[in-house]
Amino acid sequence: MLENRQNGRITGVKDIKSFDEKEILLFTQAGKLVIKGEQLHVKQLDLEKGEVDLEGKVDSLTYLSKNTDNRDESLFRRMFR
């Protein structure tokens, strides 16, 4: 649930891949989720419950398609052969 684009809780979270003040990348039960905004902060992470609490101005929430995931993995694998 996101309140006034400022504070929110994301559920179904399996892990956090990366985060900074402009972008948070999460692995969720529904796929990769990219949260973009300003002054973003992860306030709390509870992987047992699958929840992330965040604060900051949220500009967008985008789920990446499975095709995008496969291309990322192939590129990553090619880099380290």
mmCIF file of the N, C-alpha and C atoms, coordinates in Angstrom:
data_MODEL
# 
_entry.id   MODEL 
# 
loop_
_atom_site.group_PDB 
_atom_site.id 
_atom_site.type_symbol 
_atom_site.label_atom_id 
_atom_site.label_alt_id 
_atom_site.label_comp_id 
_atom_site.label_asym_id 
_atom_site.label_entity_id 
_atom_site.label_seq_id 
_atom_site.pdbx_PDB_ins_code 
_atom_site.Cartn_x 
_atom_site.Cartn_y 
_atom_site.Cartn_z 
_atom_site.occupancy 
_atom_site.B_iso_or_equiv 
_atom_site.pdbx_formal_charge 
_atom_site.auth_seq_id 
_atom_site.auth_comp_id 
_atom_site.auth_asym_id 
_atom_site.auth_atom_id 
_atom_site.pdbx_PDB_model_num 
ATOM 1   N N  . MET A 1 1  ? 0.844  -1.166  0.000   1.00 0.00 ? 1  MET A N  1 
ATOM 2   C CA . MET A 1 1  ? 0.000  0.000   0.000   1.00 0.00 ? 1  MET A CA 1 
ATOM 3   C C  . MET A 1 1  ? 0.895  1.237   0.000   1.00 0.00 ? 1  MET A C  1 
ATOM 4   N N  . LEU A 1 2  ? 0.587  2.162   -0.855  1.00 0.00 ? 2  LEU A N  1 
ATOM 5   C CA . LEU A 1 2  ? 1.370  3.390   -0.978  1.00 0.00 ? 2  LEU A CA 1 
ATOM 6   C C  . LEU A 1 2  ? 0.505  4.568   -0.533  1.00 0.00 ? 2  LEU A C  1 
ATOM 7   N N  . GLU A 1 3  ? 1.012  5.365   0.386   1.00 0.00 ? 3  GLU A N  1 
ATOM 8   C CA . GLU A 1 3  ? 0.270  6.508   0.912   1.00 0.00 ? 3  GLU A CA 1 
ATOM 9   C C  . GLU A 1 3  ? 0.848  7.809   0.376   1.00 0.00 ? 3  GLU A C  1 
ATOM 10  N N  . ASN A 1 4  ? 0.073  8.528   -0.405  1.00 0.00 ? 4  ASN A N  1 
ATOM 11  C CA . ASN A 1 4  ? 0.458  9.842   -0.927  1.00 0.00 ? 4  ASN A CA 1 
ATOM 12  C C  . ASN A 1 4  ? 1.816  9.848   -1.624  1.00 0.00 ? 4  ASN A C  1 
ATOM 13  N N  . ARG A 1 5  ? 2.148  8.756   -2.280  1.00 0.00 ? 5  ARG A N  1 
ATOM 14  C CA . ARG A 1 5  ? 3.420  8.624   -3.010  1.00 0.00 ? 5  ARG A CA 1 
ATOM 15  C C  . ARG A 1 5  ? 4.636  8.826   -2.113  1.00 0.00 ? 5  ARG A C  1 
ATOM 16  N N  . GLN A 1 6  ? 4.468  8.721   -0.809  1.00 0.00 ? 6  GLN A N  1 
ATOM 17  C CA . GLN A 1 6  ? 5.572  8.997   0.111   1.00 0.00 ? 6  GLN A CA 1 
ATOM 18  C C  . GLN A 1 6  ? 6.016  7.769   0.900   1.00 0.00 ? 6  GLN A C  1 
ATOM 19  N N  . ASN A 1 7  ? 5.114  7.074   1.516   1.00 0.00 ? 7  ASN A N  1 
ATOM 20  C CA . ASN A 1 7  ? 5.430  5.923   2.358   1.00 0.00 ? 7  ASN A CA 1 
ATOM 21  C C  . ASN A 1 7  ? 4.642  4.730   1.860   1.00 0.00 ? 7  ASN A C  1 
ATOM 22  N N  . GLY A 1 8  ? 5.231  3.545   1.986   1.00 0.00 ? 8  GLY A N  1 
ATOM 23  C CA . GLY A 1 8  ? 4.493  2.385   1.532   1.00 0.00 ? 8  GLY A CA 1 
ATOM 24  C C  . GLY A 1 8  ? 5.084  1.078   1.993   1.00 0.00 ? 8  GLY A C  1 
ATOM 25  N N  . ARG A 1 9  ? 4.298  0.034   1.796   1.00 0.00 ? 9  ARG A N  1 
ATOM 26  C CA . ARG A 1 9  ? 4.720  -1.326  2.109   1.00 0.00 ? 9  ARG A CA 1 
ATOM 27  C C  . ARG A 1 9  ? 4.475  -2.176  0.870   1.00 0.00 ? 9  ARG A C  1 
ATOM 28  N N  . ILE A 1 10 ? 5.500  -2.925  0.489   1.00 0.00 ? 10 ILE A N  1 
ATOM 29  C CA . ILE A 1 10 ? 5.407  -3.859  -0.621  1.00 0.00 ? 10 ILE A CA 1 
ATOM 30  C C  . ILE A 1 10 ? 5.404  -5.256  -0.018  1.00 0.00 ? 10 ILE A C  1 
ATOM 31  N N  . THR A 1 11 ? 4.469  -6.105  -0.453  1.00 0.00 ? 11 THR A N  1 
ATOM 32  C CA . THR A 1 11 ? 4.403  -7.475  0.046   1.00 0.00 ? 11 THR A CA 1 
ATOM 33  C C  . THR A 1 11 ? 4.786  -8.450  -1.065  1.00 0.00 ? 11 THR A C  1 
ATOM 34  N N  . GLY A 1 12 ? 5.041  -9.681  -0.686  1.00 0.00 ? 12 GLY A N  1 
ATOM 35  C CA . GLY A 1 12 ? 5.431  -10.698 -1.657  1.00 0.00 ? 12 GLY A CA 1 
ATOM 36  C C  . GLY A 1 12 ? 6.888  -10.594 -2.067  1.00 0.00 ? 12 GLY A C  1 
ATOM 37  N N  . VAL A 1 13 ? 7.693  -9.934  -1.247  1.00 0.00 ? 13 VAL A N  1 
ATOM 38  C CA . VAL A 1 13 ? 9.105  -9.697  -1.572  1.00 0.00 ? 13 VAL A CA 1 
ATOM 39  C C  . VAL A 1 13 ? 9.946  -10.914 -1.185  1.00 0.00 ? 13 VAL A C  1 
ATOM 40  N N  . LYS A 1 14 ? 10.773 -11.356 -2.129  1.00 0.00 ? 14 LYS A N  1 
ATOM 41  C CA . LYS A 1 14 ? 11.695 -12.467 -1.871  1.00 0.00 ? 14 LYS A CA 1 
ATOM 42  C C  . LYS A 1 14 ? 13.089 -11.961 -1.511  1.00 0.00 ? 14 LYS A C  1 
ATOM 43  N N  . ASP A 1 15 ? 13.517 -10.859 -2.146  1.00 0.00 ? 15 ASP A N  1 
ATOM 44  C CA . ASP A 1 15 ? 14.858 -10.327 -1.899  1.00 0.00 ? 15 ASP A CA 1 
ATOM 45  C C  . ASP A 1 15 ? 14.965 -8.931  -2.502  1.00 0.00 ? 15 ASP A C  1 
ATOM 46  N N  . ILE A 1 16 ? 15.990 -8.191  -2.095  1.00 0.00 ? 16 ILE A N  1 
ATOM 47  C CA . ILE A 1 16 ? 16.310 -6.899  -2.694  1.00 0.00 ? 16 ILE A CA 1 
ATOM 48  C C  . ILE A 1 16 ? 17.585 -7.078  -3.498  1.00 0.00 ? 16 ILE A C  1 
ATOM 49  N N  . LYS A 1 17 ? 17.533 -6.734  -4.787  1.00 0.00 ? 17 LYS A N  1 
ATOM 50  C CA . LYS A 1 17 ? 18.732 -6.836  -5.624  1.00 0.00 ? 17 LYS A CA 1 
ATOM 51  C C  . LYS A 1 17 ? 19.621 -5.619  -5.422  1.00 0.00 ? 17 LYS A C  1 
ATOM 52  N N  . SER A 1 18 ? 19.018 -4.423  -5.430  1.00 0.00 ? 18 SER A N  1 
ATOM 53  C CA . SER A 1 18 ? 19.797 -3.199  -5.243  1.00 0.00 ? 18 SER A CA 1 
ATOM 54  C C  . SER A 1 18 ? 18.866 -2.073  -4.826  1.00 0.00 ? 18 SER A C  1 
ATOM 55  N N  . PHE A 1 19 ? 19.473 -1.039  -4.235  1.00 0.00 ? 19 PHE A N  1 
ATOM 56  C CA . PHE A 1 19 ? 18.690 0.157   -3.921  1.00 0.00 ? 19 PHE A CA 1 
ATOM 57  C C  . PHE A 1 19 ? 19.612 1.343   -3.728  1.00 0.00 ? 19 PHE A C  1 
ATOM 58  N N  . ASP A 1 20 ? 19.098 2.500   -4.117  1.00 0.00 ? 20 ASP A N  1 
ATOM 59  C CA . ASP A 1 20 ? 19.737 3.775   -3.828  1.00 0.00 ? 20 ASP A CA 1 
ATOM 60  C C  . ASP A 1 20 ? 18.613 4.797   -3.719  1.00 0.00 ? 20 ASP A C  1 
ATOM 61  N N  . GLU A 1 21 ? 18.948 6.072   -3.652  1.00 0.00 ? 21 GLU A N  1 
ATOM 62  C CA . GLU A 1 21 ? 17.923 7.096   -3.434  1.00 0.00 ? 21 GLU A CA 1 
ATOM 63  C C  . GLU A 1 21 ? 17.006 7.310   -4.630  1.00 0.00 ? 21 GLU A C  1 
ATOM 64  N N  . LYS A 1 22 ? 17.368 6.783   -5.803  1.00 0.00 ? 22 LYS A N  1 
ATOM 65  C CA . LYS A 1 22 ? 16.549 6.988   -7.000  1.00 0.00 ? 22 LYS A CA 1 
ATOM 66  C C  . LYS A 1 22 ? 15.866 5.722   -7.502  1.00 0.00 ? 22 LYS A C  1 
ATOM 67  N N  . GLU A 1 23 ? 16.337 4.529   -7.060  1.00 0.00 ? 23 GLU A N  1 
ATOM 68  C CA . GLU A 1 23 ? 15.765 3.290   -7.587  1.00 0.00 ? 23 GLU A CA 1 
ATOM 69  C C  . GLU A 1 23 ? 15.946 2.137   -6.604  1.00 0.00 ? 23 GLU A C  1 
ATOM 70  N N  . ILE A 1 24 ? 14.888 1.334   -6.477  1.00 0.00 ? 24 ILE A N  1 
ATOM 71  C CA . ILE A 1 24 ? 14.927 0.112   -5.676  1.00 0.00 ? 24 ILE A CA 1 
ATOM 72  C C  . ILE A 1 24 ? 14.516 -1.029  -6.595  1.00 0.00 ? 24 ILE A C  1 
ATOM 73  N N  . LEU A 1 25 ? 15.309 -2.101  -6.632  1.00 0.00 ? 25 LEU A N  1 
ATOM 74  C CA . LEU A 1 25 ? 15.000 -3.264  -7.453  1.00 0.00 ? 25 LEU A CA 1 
ATOM 75  C C  . LEU A 1 25 ? 14.755 -4.449  -6.532  1.00 0.00 ? 25 LEU A C  1 
ATOM 76  N N  . LEU A 1 26 ? 13.527 -4.985  -6.590  1.00 0.00 ? 26 LEU A N  1 
ATOM 77  C CA . LEU A 1 26 ? 13.117 -6.081  -5.717  1.00 0.00 ? 26 LEU A CA 1 
ATOM 78  C C  . LEU A 1 26 ? 12.817 -7.333  -6.529  1.00 0.00 ? 26 LEU A C  1 
ATOM 79  N N  . PHE A 1 27 ? 13.099 -8.496  -5.945  1.00 0.00 ? 27 PHE A N  1 
ATOM 80  C CA . PHE A 1 27 ? 12.606 -9.764  -6.475  1.00 0.00 ? 27 PHE A CA 1 
ATOM 81  C C  . PHE A 1 27 ? 11.339 -10.076 -5.689  1.00 0.00 ? 27 PHE A C  1 
ATOM 82  N N  . THR A 1 28 ? 10.203 -10.210 -6.388  1.00 0.00 ? 28 THR A N  1 
ATOM 83  C CA . THR A 1 28 ? 8.935  -10.497 -5.730  1.00 0.00 ? 28 THR A CA 1 
ATOM 84  C C  . THR A 1 28 ? 8.358  -11.798 -6.271  1.00 0.00 ? 28 THR A C  1 
ATOM 85  N N  . GLN A 1 29 ? 7.286  -12.249 -5.662  1.00 0.00 ? 29 GLN A N  1 
ATOM 86  C CA . GLN A 1 29 ? 6.597  -13.448 -6.132  1.00 0.00 ? 29 GLN A CA 1 
ATOM 87  C C  . GLN A 1 29 ? 6.046  -13.248 -7.537  1.00 0.00 ? 29 GLN A C  1 
ATOM 88  N N  . ALA A 1 30 ? 5.809  -12.002 -7.930  1.00 0.00 ? 30 ALA A N  1 
ATOM 89  C CA . ALA A 1 30 ? 5.258  -11.693 -9.253  1.00 0.00 ? 30 ALA A CA 1 
ATOM 90  C C  . ALA A 1 30 ? 6.337  -11.322 -10.269 1.00 0.00 ? 30 ALA A C  1 
ATOM 91  N N  . GLY A 1 31 ? 7.612  -11.361 -9.885  1.00 0.00 ? 31 GLY A N  1 
ATOM 92  C CA . GLY A 1 31 ? 8.705  -11.007 -10.787 1.00 0.00 ? 31 GLY A CA 1 
ATOM 93  C C  . GLY A 1 31 ? 9.517  -9.843  -10.243 1.00 0.00 ? 31 GLY A C  1 
ATOM 94  N N  . LYS A 1 32 ? 10.422 -9.333  -11.069 1.00 0.00 ? 32 LYS A N  1 
ATOM 95  C CA . LYS A 1 32 ? 11.249 -8.192  -10.654 1.00 0.00 ? 32 LYS A CA 1 
ATOM 96  C C  . LYS A 1 32 ? 10.401 -6.924  -10.654 1.00 0.00 ? 32 LYS A C  1 
ATOM 97  N N  . LEU A 1 33 ? 10.558 -6.133  -9.601  1.00 0.00 ? 33 LEU A N  1 
ATOM 98  C CA . LEU A 1 33 ? 9.826  -4.879  -9.455  1.00 0.00 ? 33 LEU A CA 1 
ATOM 99  C C  . LEU A 1 33 ? 10.828 -3.747  -9.317  1.00 0.00 ? 33 LEU A C  1 
ATOM 100 N N  . VAL A 1 34 ? 10.702 -2.737  -10.183 1.00 0.00 ? 34 VAL A N  1 
ATOM 101 C CA . VAL A 1 34 ? 11.563 -1.558  -10.130 1.00 0.00 ? 34 VAL A CA 1 
ATOM 102 C C  . VAL A 1 34 ? 10.730 -0.393  -9.599  1.00 0.00 ? 34 VAL A C  1 
ATOM 103 N N  . ILE A 1 35 ? 11.209 0.217   -8.527  1.00 0.00 ? 35 ILE A N  1 
ATOM 104 C CA . ILE A 1 35 ? 10.564 1.391   -7.940  1.00 0.00 ? 35 ILE A CA 1 
ATOM 105 C C  . ILE A 1 35 ? 11.497 2.562   -8.182  1.00 0.00 ? 35 ILE A C  1 
ATOM 106 N N  . LYS A 1 36 ? 10.991 3.594   -8.869  1.00 0.00 ? 36 LYS A N  1 
ATOM 107 C CA . LYS A 1 36 ? 11.805 4.779   -9.151  1.00 0.00 ? 36 LYS A CA 1 
ATOM 108 C C  . LYS A 1 36 ? 11.207 5.982   -8.452  1.00 0.00 ? 36 LYS A C  1 
ATOM 109 N N  . GLY A 1 37 ? 12.090 6.893   -8.031  1.00 0.00 ? 37 GLY A N  1 
ATOM 110 C CA . GLY A 1 37 ? 11.622 8.086   -7.357  1.00 0.00 ? 37 GLY A CA 1 
ATOM 111 C C  . GLY A 1 37 ? 12.776 8.931   -6.871  1.00 0.00 ? 37 GLY A C  1 
ATOM 112 N N  . GLU A 1 38 ? 12.516 9.670   -5.796  1.00 0.00 ? 38 GLU A N  1 
ATOM 113 C CA . GLU A 1 38 ? 13.511 10.562  -5.212  1.00 0.00 ? 38 GLU A CA 1 
ATOM 114 C C  . GLU A 1 38 ? 13.571 10.330  -3.708  1.00 0.00 ? 38 GLU A C  1 
ATOM 115 N N  . GLN A 1 39 ? 14.769 10.396  -3.168  1.00 0.00 ? 39 GLN A N  1 
ATOM 116 C CA . GLN A 1 39 ? 15.003 10.225  -1.733  1.00 0.00 ? 39 GLN A CA 1 
ATOM 117 C C  . GLN A 1 39 ? 14.364 8.936   -1.208  1.00 0.00 ? 39 GLN A C  1 
ATOM 118 N N  . LEU A 1 40 ? 14.506 7.848   -1.975  1.00 0.00 ? 40 LEU A N  1 
ATOM 119 C CA . LEU A 1 40 ? 13.947 6.562   -1.576  1.00 0.00 ? 40 LEU A CA 1 
ATOM 120 C C  . LEU A 1 40 ? 14.832 5.915   -0.513  1.00 0.00 ? 40 LEU A C  1 
ATOM 121 N N  . HIS A 1 41 ? 14.191 5.351   0.495   1.00 0.00 ? 41 HIS A N  1 
ATOM 122 C CA . HIS A 1 41 ? 14.900 4.664   1.571   1.00 0.00 ? 41 HIS A CA 1 
ATOM 123 C C  . HIS A 1 41 ? 14.121 3.411   1.951   1.00 0.00 ? 41 HIS A C  1 
ATOM 124 N N  . VAL A 1 42 ? 14.830 2.318   2.166   1.00 0.00 ? 42 VAL A N  1 
ATOM 125 C CA . VAL A 1 42 ? 14.223 1.101   2.691   1.00 0.00 ? 42 VAL A CA 1 
ATOM 126 C C  . VAL A 1 42 ? 14.236 1.235   4.208   1.00 0.00 ? 42 VAL A C  1 
ATOM 127 N N  . LYS A 1 43 ? 13.053 1.393   4.793   1.00 0.00 ? 43 LYS A N  1 
ATOM 128 C CA . LYS A 1 43 ? 12.958 1.570   6.243   1.00 0.00 ? 43 LYS A CA 1 
ATOM 129 C C  . LYS A 1 43 ? 13.067 0.244   6.971   1.00 0.00 ? 43 LYS A C  1 
ATOM 130 N N  . GLN A 1 44 ? 12.444 -0.795  6.396   1.00 0.00 ? 44 GLN A N  1 
ATOM 131 C CA . GLN A 1 44 ? 12.443 -2.089  7.062   1.00 0.00 ? 44 GLN A CA 1 
ATOM 132 C C  . GLN A 1 44 ? 12.307 -3.188  6.021   1.00 0.00 ? 44 GLN A C  1 
ATOM 133 N N  . LEU A 1 45 ? 13.023 -4.285  6.238   1.00 0.00 ? 45 LEU A N  1 
ATOM 134 C CA . LEU A 1 45 ? 12.957 -5.456  5.366   1.00 0.00 ? 45 LEU A CA 1 
ATOM 135 C C  . LEU A 1 45 ? 12.705 -6.672  6.237   1.00 0.00 ? 45 LEU A C  1 
ATOM 136 N N  . ASP A 1 46 ? 11.629 -7.407  5.943   1.00 0.00 ? 46 ASP A N  1 
ATOM 137 C CA . ASP A 1 46 ? 11.319 -8.640  6.662   1.00 0.00 ? 46 ASP A CA 1 
ATOM 138 C C  . ASP A 1 46 ? 11.071 -9.722  5.622   1.00 0.00 ? 46 ASP A C  1 
ATOM 139 N N  . LEU A 1 47 ? 12.107 -10.497 5.298   1.00 0.00 ? 47 LEU A N  1 
ATOM 140 C CA . LEU A 1 47 ? 11.982 -11.524 4.266   1.00 0.00 ? 47 LEU A CA 1 
ATOM 141 C C  . LEU A 1 47 ? 11.139 -12.707 4.730   1.00 0.00 ? 47 LEU A C  1 
ATOM 142 N N  . GLU A 1 48 ? 11.065 -12.940 6.038   1.00 0.00 ? 48 GLU A N  1 
ATOM 143 C CA . GLU A 1 48 ? 10.206 -14.017 6.539   1.00 0.00 ? 48 GLU A CA 1 
ATOM 144 C C  . GLU A 1 48 ? 8.745  -13.724 6.221   1.00 0.00 ? 48 GLU A C  1 
ATOM 145 N N  . LYS A 1 49 ? 8.342  -12.468 6.378   1.00 0.00 ? 49 LYS A N  1 
ATOM 146 C CA . LYS A 1 49 ? 6.976  -12.052 6.043   1.00 0.00 ? 49 LYS A CA 1 
ATOM 147 C C  . LYS A 1 49 ? 6.858  -11.643 4.582   1.00 0.00 ? 49 LYS A C  1 
ATOM 148 N N  . GLY A 1 50 ? 8.000  -11.395 3.920   1.00 0.00 ? 50 GLY A N  1 
ATOM 149 C CA . GLY A 1 50 ? 7.988  -10.956 2.526   1.00 0.00 ? 50 GLY A CA 1 
ATOM 150 C C  . GLY A 1 50 ? 7.554  -9.508  2.377   1.00 0.00 ? 50 GLY A C  1 
ATOM 151 N N  . GLU A 1 51 ? 7.986  -8.651  3.312   1.00 0.00 ? 51 GLU A N  1 
ATOM 152 C CA . GLU A 1 51 ? 7.556  -7.252  3.307   1.00 0.00 ? 51 GLU A CA 1 
ATOM 153 C C  . GLU A 1 51 ? 8.737  -6.290  3.305   1.00 0.00 ? 51 GLU A C  1 
ATOM 154 N N  . VAL A 1 52 ? 8.556  -5.186  2.592   1.00 0.00 ? 52 VAL A N  1 
ATOM 155 C CA . VAL A 1 52 ? 9.516  -4.082  2.590   1.00 0.00 ? 52 VAL A CA 1 
ATOM 156 C C  . VAL A 1 52 ? 8.740  -2.800  2.852   1.00 0.00 ? 52 VAL A C  1 
ATOM 157 N N  . ASP A 1 53 ? 9.178  -2.036  3.840   1.00 0.00 ? 53 ASP A N  1 
ATOM 158 C CA . ASP A 1 53 ? 8.623  -0.708  4.090   1.00 0.00 ? 53 ASP A CA 1 
ATOM 159 C C  . ASP A 1 53 ? 9.579  0.302   3.485   1.00 0.00 ? 53 ASP A C  1 
ATOM 160 N N  . LEU A 1 54 ? 9.025  1.256   2.747   1.00 0.00 ? 54 LEU A N  1 
ATOM 161 C CA . LEU A 1 54 ? 9.879  2.259   2.125   1.00 0.00 ? 54 LEU A CA 1 
ATOM 162 C C  . LEU A 1 54 ? 9.312  3.645   2.326   1.00 0.00 ? 54 LEU A C  1 
ATOM 163 N N  . GLU A 1 55 ? 10.193 4.638   2.166   1.00 0.00 ? 55 GLU A N  1 
ATOM 164 C CA . GLU A 1 55 ? 9.780  6.035   2.239   1.00 0.00 ? 55 GLU A CA 1 
ATOM 165 C C  . GLU A 1 55 ? 10.508 6.809   1.155   1.00 0.00 ? 55 GLU A C  1 
ATOM 166 N N  . GLY A 1 56 ? 9.952  7.954   0.814   1.00 0.00 ? 56 GLY A N  1 
ATOM 167 C CA . GLY A 1 56 ? 10.491 8.796   -0.242  1.00 0.00 ? 56 GLY A CA 1 
ATOM 168 C C  . GLY A 1 56 ? 9.412  9.044   -1.285  1.00 0.00 ? 56 GLY A C  1 
ATOM 169 N N  . LYS A 1 57 ? 9.704  9.883   -2.252  1.00 0.00 ? 57 LYS A N  1 
ATOM 170 C CA . LYS A 1 57 ? 8.735  10.196  -3.306  1.00 0.00 ? 57 LYS A CA 1 
ATOM 171 C C  . LYS A 1 57 ? 8.810  9.125   -4.391  1.00 0.00 ? 57 LYS A C  1 
ATOM 172 N N  . VAL A 1 58 ? 7.720  8.390   -4.580  1.00 0.00 ? 58 VAL A N  1 
ATOM 173 C CA . VAL A 1 58 ? 7.663  7.328   -5.582  1.00 0.00 ? 58 VAL A CA 1 
ATOM 174 C C  . VAL A 1 58 ? 7.095  7.899   -6.874  1.00 0.00 ? 58 VAL A C  1 
ATOM 175 N N  . ASP A 1 59 ? 7.861  7.766   -7.964  1.00 0.00 ? 59 ASP A N  1 
ATOM 176 C CA . ASP A 1 59 ? 7.415  8.225   -9.279  1.00 0.00 ? 59 ASP A CA 1 
ATOM 177 C C  . ASP A 1 59 ? 6.828  7.093   -10.112 1.00 0.00 ? 59 ASP A C  1 
ATOM 178 N N  . SER A 1 60 ? 7.377  5.868   -9.960  1.00 0.00 ? 60 SER A N  1 
ATOM 179 C CA . SER A 1 60 ? 6.851  4.752   -10.755 1.00 0.00 ? 60 SER A CA 1 
ATOM 180 C C  . SER A 1 60 ? 7.146  3.415   -10.100 1.00 0.00 ? 60 SER A C  1 
ATOM 181 N N  . LEU A 1 61 ? 6.252  2.470   -10.368 1.00 0.00 ? 61 LEU A N  1 
ATOM 182 C CA . LEU A 1 61 ? 6.410  1.068   -9.981  1.00 0.00 ? 61 LEU A CA 1 
ATOM 183 C C  . LEU A 1 61 ? 6.261  0.271   -11.264 1.00 0.00 ? 61 LEU A C  1 
ATOM 184 N N  . THR A 1 62 ? 7.283  -0.522  -11.636 1.00 0.00 ? 62 THR A N  1 
ATOM 185 C CA . THR A 1 62 ? 7.251  -1.257  -12.896 1.00 0.00 ? 62 THR A CA 1 
ATOM 186 C C  . THR A 1 62 ? 7.700  -2.691  -12.677 1.00 0.00 ? 62 THR A C  1 
ATOM 187 N N  . TYR A 1 63 ? 6.868  -3.634  -13.131 1.00 0.00 ? 63 TYR A N  1 
ATOM 188 C CA . TYR A 1 63 ? 7.274  -5.040  -13.128 1.00 0.00 ? 63 TYR A CA 1 
ATOM 189 C C  . TYR A 1 63 ? 7.959  -5.335  -14.445 1.00 0.00 ? 63 TYR A C  1 
ATOM 190 N N  . LEU A 1 64 ? 9.128  -5.978  -14.379 1.00 0.00 ? 64 LEU A N  1 
ATOM 191 C CA . LEU A 1 64 ? 9.863  -6.340  -15.584 1.00 0.00 ? 64 LEU A CA 1 
ATOM 192 C C  . LEU A 1 64 ? 9.339  -7.673  -16.101 1.00 0.00 ? 64 LEU A C  1 
ATOM 193 N N  . SER A 1 65 ? 9.235  -7.795  -17.420 1.00 0.00 ? 65 SER A N  1 
ATOM 194 C CA . SER A 1 65 ? 8.721  -9.023  -18.021 1.00 0.00 ? 65 SER A CA 1 
ATOM 195 C C  . SER A 1 65 ? 9.744  -10.138 -17.908 1.00 0.00 ? 65 SER A C  1 
ATOM 196 N N  . LYS A 1 66 ? 9.281  -11.366 -18.068 1.00 0.00 ? 66 LYS A N  1 
ATOM 197 C CA . LYS A 1 66 ? 10.190 -12.512 -18.008 1.00 0.00 ? 66 LYS A CA 1 
ATOM 198 C C  . LYS A 1 66 ? 11.194 -12.464 -19.143 1.00 0.00 ? 66 LYS A C  1 
ATOM 199 N N  . ASN A 1 67 ? 10.815 -11.931 -20.300 1.00 0.00 ? 67 ASN A N  1 
ATOM 200 C CA . ASN A 1 67 ? 11.751 -11.821 -21.420 1.00 0.00 ? 67 ASN A CA 1 
ATOM 201 C C  . ASN A 1 67 ? 12.924 -10.924 -21.047 1.00 0.00 ? 67 ASN A C  1 
ATOM 202 N N  . THR A 1 68 ? 12.649 -9.845  -20.343 1.00 0.00 ? 68 THR A N  1 
ATOM 203 C CA . THR A 1 68 ? 13.709 -8.943  -19.900 1.00 0.00 ? 68 THR A CA 1 
ATOM 204 C C  . THR A 1 68 ? 14.632 -9.663  -18.928 1.00 0.00 ? 68 THR A C  1 
ATOM 205 N N  . ASP A 1 69 ? 14.060 -10.453 -18.020 1.00 0.00 ? 69 ASP A N  1 
ATOM 206 C CA . ASP A 1 69 ? 14.870 -11.198 -17.060 1.00 0.00 ? 69 ASP A CA 1 
ATOM 207 C C  . ASP A 1 69 ? 15.818 -12.145 -17.774 1.00 0.00 ? 69 ASP A C  1 
ATOM 208 N N  . ASN A 1 70 ? 15.332 -12.861 -18.773 1.00 0.00 ? 70 ASN A N  1 
ATOM 209 C CA . ASN A 1 70 ? 16.163 -13.825 -19.486 1.00 0.00 ? 70 ASN A CA 1 
ATOM 210 C C  . ASN A 1 70 ? 17.310 -13.140 -20.206 1.00 0.00 ? 70 ASN A C  1 
ATOM 211 N N  . ARG A 1 71 ? 17.059 -11.991 -20.805 1.00 0.00 ? 71 ARG A N  1 
ATOM 212 C CA . ARG A 1 71 ? 18.133 -11.262 -21.486 1.00 0.00 ? 71 ARG A CA 1 
ATOM 213 C C  . ARG A 1 71 ? 19.187 -10.809 -20.491 1.00 0.00 ? 71 ARG A C  1 
ATOM 214 N N  . ASP A 1 72 ? 18.760 -10.341 -19.319 1.00 0.00 ? 72 ASP A N  1 
ATOM 215 C CA . ASP A 1 72 ? 19.712 -9.914  -18.294 1.00 0.00 ? 72 ASP A CA 1 
ATOM 216 C C  . ASP A 1 72 ? 20.595 -11.080 -17.859 1.00 0.00 ? 72 ASP A C  1 
ATOM 217 N N  . GLU A 1 73 ? 19.984 -12.233 -17.640 1.00 0.00 ? 73 GLU A N  1 
ATOM 218 C CA . GLU A 1 73 ? 20.763 -13.380 -17.203 1.00 0.00 ? 73 GLU A CA 1 
ATOM 219 C C  . GLU A 1 73 ? 21.724 -13.825 -18.290 1.00 0.00 ? 73 GLU A C  1 
ATOM 220 N N  . SER A 1 74 ? 21.292 -13.856 -19.543 1.00 0.00 ? 74 SER A N  1 
ATOM 221 C CA . SER A 1 74 ? 22.177 -14.286 -20.626 1.00 0.00 ? 74 SER A CA 1 
ATOM 222 C C  . SER A 1 74 ? 23.361 -13.337 -20.745 1.00 0.00 ? 74 SER A C  1 
ATOM 223 N N  . LEU A 1 75 ? 23.111 -12.044 -20.664 1.00 0.00 ? 75 LEU A N  1 
ATOM 224 C CA . LEU A 1 75 ? 24.187 -11.067 -20.754 1.00 0.00 ? 75 LEU A CA 1 
ATOM 225 C C  . LEU A 1 75 ? 25.156 -11.265 -19.591 1.00 0.00 ? 75 LEU A C  1 
ATOM 226 N N  . PHE A 1 76 ? 24.617 -11.445 -18.404 1.00 0.00 ? 76 PHE A N  1 
ATOM 227 C CA . PHE A 1 76 ? 25.440 -11.654 -17.223 1.00 0.00 ? 76 PHE A CA 1 
ATOM 228 C C  . PHE A 1 76 ? 26.299 -12.907 -17.388 1.00 0.00 ? 76 PHE A C  1 
ATOM 229 N N  . ARG A 1 77 ? 25.699 -13.978 -17.847 1.00 0.00 ? 77 ARG A N  1 
ATOM 230 C CA . ARG A 1 77 ? 26.451 -15.225 -18.048 1.00 0.00 ? 77 ARG A CA 1 
ATOM 231 C C  . ARG A 1 77 ? 27.534 -15.057 -19.100 1.00 0.00 ? 77 ARG A C  1 
ATOM 232 N N  . ARG A 1 78 ? 27.221 -14.330 -20.172 1.00 0.00 ? 78 ARG A N  1 
ATOM 233 C CA . ARG A 1 78 ? 28.214 -14.127 -21.238 1.00 0.00 ? 78 ARG A CA 1 
ATOM 234 C C  . ARG A 1 78 ? 29.403 -13.319 -20.734 1.00 0.00 ? 78 ARG A C  1 
ATOM 235 N N  . MET A 1 79 ? 29.166 -12.373 -19.856 1.00 0.00 ? 79 MET A N  1 
ATOM 236 C CA . MET A 1 79 ? 30.246 -11.528 -19.358 1.00 0.00 ? 79 MET A CA 1 
ATOM 237 C C  . MET A 1 79 ? 31.271 -12.324 -18.555 1.00 0.00 ? 79 MET A C  1 
ATOM 238 N N  . PHE A 1 80 ? 30.823 -13.392 -17.899 1.00 0.00 ? 80 PHE A N  1 
ATOM 239 C CA . PHE A 1 80 ? 31.712 -14.125 -17.003 1.00 0.00 ? 80 PHE A CA 1 
ATOM 240 C C  . PHE A 1 80 ? 32.111 -15.497 -17.526 1.00 0.00 ? 80 PHE A C  1 
ATOM 241 N N  . ARG A 1 81 ? 32.100 -15.689 -18.830 1.00 0.00 ? 81 ARG A N  1 
ATOM 242 C CA . ARG A 1 81 ? 32.571 -16.949 -19.418 1.00 0.00 ? 81 ARG A CA 1 
ATOM 243 C C  . ARG A 1 81 ? 34.048 -16.945 -19.561 1.00 0.00 ? 81 ARG A C  1 
# 
